């Protein structure tokens, strides 16, 4: 019965732009992720119209830890020619509140995606018939802004070093 519901929801969501709300993504994933005894991490790869290209399970962790490195995420995005990503993972505790680790790794994914020009649309933590959405809480936008601020500061420091007589781009790094 769950497989029929999963197929129905996937066909419904694949046939149109997927990211109209975090609720739609939660509805799509909840049947396959509810009641899991270990943290399970999934990534949804999206095309330029926000339609699903693929859904991949990248990691199954312990009862409270899941480790997925930005390198693995970016590698999958490049293989799928994804323009944007949505992350989701389960909290077997049934409480979808993000941990400090969840916040830090989401920030890292947003930064890595920004460098590669692959947009992170959301990270959804699935609990017991409820979820937490980083996008809905404004955290994805905050991380994007933080990245742009870091990038701008880096560019400003580079300009200051160059104006103070540092080696130019035309000079070799080694001789």
N, C-alpha and C positions, 0 to 999 in steps of 0.2 A: 504494500500500500504506500509506504514511504517513497519507494522508487517511482511509482506512478505520479505522486505529488511532485517529486523532484523534477521529473521529466516535463510535466505540465508547466511548472514555474520557470524552468530553464527556457522552454520554447516561448513562453510568454515574454520573458525578459530579453531573450536574444533577438526577438522580432522587432524590437524598438530600442531607442536609446535607453541604456540601463540606468544611467545616473540622473534620475529626476529627483530621487530622495534616498536618504540612508534607510528609510523604512522599507523601500522596495528591495534594496540589497539585503537587508536583514531577512525579509520574507523569503527571498530566494535561497539564502544560505541556512536559515534556521533549521530546516528539516534535516539537512545533512550534518549539522554540527551540534544539535541539541543532545544532551545526555552523554556527551563524550567524557571519558574518565581522565583523559590527558589533554593538555593544551594542544590544539591543532591549529596550524597557521596556513592560511590560503591567500593567494593573490589572484585578483581578477585583472586580466589584461584587456585593455579597451582600445578600439580604433579611434579615428578622429571624430566619428559621430557618436562616441561613447557607447558603442555596441560591443558586446562581449566577443573577444577573439578566443579566449581560453580561460579556464579556471584551473589553477594548479594548487595542489597541496604540497607545500614546500617543507613542512616540518611537523613532526609529532613529538611533543616534549614530555615532561613529567606532569605531575598533578598541578604544578604551579609555575613551570618554566618552559619557555619556547625560545629557541635561538635561531634567528634567521639573519644572516649578514647581508648588508646592502649589495655586496658583490653578486650574491645569488639572485637577488631580486632584479638587478640591472641586467644580468646575463639572460634571464628569462624574458625580460621586456624586449631586449634586442632581438632575441630569437623569434619572438612573436610579432615584431614590428609594432609594438604597442606605443601609443601616443600618451596614454595615461594608465594609472593603476589605482585599484582599490584593494586595500588589505583587510583581512578579517582573521580574527582568531577567537577561540573559545576560552572561557574561564570555567573550568569544571566546578569551581566553588559556587557557581550560579550568580555571583556578583560581578557585573560588567565594569565596575569602576576601574579605571586604568591605574596601574602601579607606576612608580617612578621609572622603572625599567621600560614599561610600555611607552611612556612619554618620551624617554631618551631615544629609544630605537625608532620611534615614529619620526622624531626630529631628524635622525640620521638618514632615514629613507627619503624624507622630503629634500634634504640637502643633496643627497646622491642623485635623486631624480632631477633636481634643478640643474646640477652640473651637466647631466646627460640630456637635458631638455625633454624629460619625461615627467609629466605632471602627476603628483599624488593627489587624488581627489578626496580620499577618505581612508580612515582606518577604523573599522568597526569591531568592537569587542562584544561577543555574544555571550549572554548569561542565560538564565532560566526565563524564557519568554520575554526577555528585555535585552536592550543593547546600549552601548555607549558609542557615540559617533564623534570622532575628533573634529570632523568638518563642522558638524552642527554646533559644537561647543566653541568654534572659532580657533581651534588649535592649529589646524592645517594652515590657515591664513597667517597665524602668528609665526609659525615656523618658516613659511615662505618669506615673510617680512624680515625675520631675523637673518635668513640666508642672504637676502639682498643687501641688508645693512652690512654684514660681514664682507660681502663682495665689494661694496662701495668703499668701505674703510681700507680694504686691501689695495684697491686701485688708487686711492688717495695717497697711501704710504709709498706706493711704487712711483707715483709722480713726484713726490717730495724727494725720494732718493735720487731719482734721475736729475732733478734740478740742482741737487747738491754735488753733482759731479761723480755719481756712481757710474760704473761701467754701463755703456749703452747696449741695446739689443744687438747691435751689429758686431760687438766684440765677442770673441769666442769664450766659452766657459773654461776650456782647458787649452793648453798649448802643447 
